[in-house]
Amino acid sequence: ESDRAESCDYEIAGVGSGDMSHSWLINNTCAGNFSFNVYDTTYNELNDTVNFSITGSSESQDTAASAAYKNSPAGSENIAFISTSNDVRSNISIVSNSQEYYLEMNWTNTFIPGTVIDSVIFWTEHYEDSDIPSVTLKWFNGATYENVNCGGISNVQTEANQSCDISSQIANYTLANDISLRLIFVKATGPAIWAHVDYTHINISFSGAAACTVWGNSAPKINEISILNPINLLAGRTKTVYCNASVTDSEEDMISANATFYYYLNGSSDPDNNNEHYTNSSCTFSGATIKSVSCAFQTLYYANNGTWYCNITTNDGNLTDNNFNMTIISPLYAVNITPTLLDYGDVPLGANSANMTINVTNLGNMPINVSVWGYGGTNSNSSGGDLSFMCNQEGNITIGYERYTTNMSQIFTDKTSLTSGPALLPMTISKQTQPATQIINNTYWETQIDTTNNPKGTCNGTIIFTAEAS
């Protein structure tokens, strides 16, 4: 049995004797016993069968945890914190004396049925803030977490890569496909301190007939991921964020690539949400053995400010590889004002205008306060600094005669006078969290036509709204 059969004709040199040789390549052949036939195509004087066997060495598979939890602070942990050695760490607070604090890591579906386990090694990169806490490893045996006796895991104050052989615990296929480990931290005395875990993986070596599904093949390996850092979103609009990767595809058999872009408090597998999670299930790629992968995400203006991860997965139909990189989405403070023209209409001398509404909309990703100020005319460098209006025929209107409020029922005398310098409006506008549900606050404006300067004609002025951190 082979993937490719070949025939060859050789002429034996001289009379009655001679040597011949031939070699060929057979890809992705499983271990086993095989044979080939040698014969003389002309005289049939030689017709013999040669038997041979193929053996395979162990296949090694390095796997990050599929889920993680910790009990201080309690809750699910972002798996990206411990899947790569990149100084983005899971931090465990060790508070009370003689109490176990832990980082729990779970692995599922890590093993190919029909193969034989040769070894299972747990790897971690970590450090502690002092030499006080002990560091041990426990394995869940189906009923309880039991101690794993290995000297490879211990307290360190300088980050170190340590390992523990757990082969005796993971003895069969069923156990290998449901592994739960806990790094345990216990202090006997002293104040609260921290433990920091940068990386945890399990390396499983296995062999046997079923392992041939991966012999001679390798996953399309992601070499590096690049993404803009920081990312500055666009006020009230969508920004296309590109997450790109270089991939080594030795067999040129990659069939797909997908990616997720998500906020650091979420996981790669979480559902999409404009605030914190985006998915591209069909990234584009091109190239032969070295491929370029590009994954685009249409990111909304109210996506959360802070640390985000891009996680890319490649697939050749048999094996997958994944990797991630991090970036920062910057704070975006932005407002939209409607209408952009406030028309009080014709107002007689000495009279008050009607109440006019200006809507203030948060078009950023942060809660905001809003400041307002103004001047007469359209140029702040002109002589309109202490005016609310400049008139084209005669006179002007001083700045205190244009007023505003956030309470529609307030009368003119109770409203706040416009000023020539920024003044905070009495409002905080939350950031948008739902599609098509913008966060809008209203302000109400009124002017009184002061008789002092006898204003006449068409009068105009400018009002400035500024978004600020709340």
Secondary structure, DSSP 8 states (H G I E B T S, - for coil): --S----------SSS-----------S--SEEEEEEEE-TTT---EEEEEEEE----EEEEEE-SEEEEETTEEE--THHHHS-SS--EEEEE-STT--EEEEEEEES-S-TT-EEEEEEEEEEEEESSS-SEEEEEEE-SSSEEE---TT----SS-EEEEEE-TTT--SHHHHTEEEEEEEEE-SSSS-EEEEEEEEEEEEEEESGGGGGTTT----EEEEEEE-SSB---TTSEEEEEEEEEEE-TTS---EEEEEEEETTS-TTS--BTTTEEEESS-EEEESSEEEEEEEEEEETTS-SEEEEEEEEEE-SS-EEEEEEEEEE-----EEEE-SS-------TT-B---EEEEEEE-SSS-EEEEEEEEESS-TTSS-TTEEEEESSB-EEEGGGEEEES-TT--GGGSEE--SS-EEEEEEE----STT---EEEEEEEEB--STT--BS-EEEEEEEEEEE-
